[in-house]
Amino acid sequence: MSGRAAAPLLAALFYYVCADGSTFTAQFEPKADLMLVERGGVAHTLAHQMSADGARYADKRLEVWGKGRGARVTDLTTGAAVQCEER
């Protein structure tokens, strides 16, 4: 036994294209219930949030609410939202 903690297992990298032409990537860290997002050159670690339908993750600046291959991304600082699709 090496004494080192195992690195967390991340799911595959998902790539999204949004209606406004922007893109983002997402990976899930299932043991910690987190989504790791890179959007516009900025990394976000989003915590899982309660939702009645779909999967919702957020921090204080960004929310990603997905269902199926689609996701709505909302900038929580401005309220601007855009619909995106997994590619």
Buried (B, 14 or more C-beta within 10 A) or exposed (E): EEEEEEEEEEEEEBEBEBEEEEEBEBBBBEEEEBBBBBBEEEEBEBEBBEEEEEBBBBBEEBBBBBEEEEBBBBBEEEEEBBEBEEE
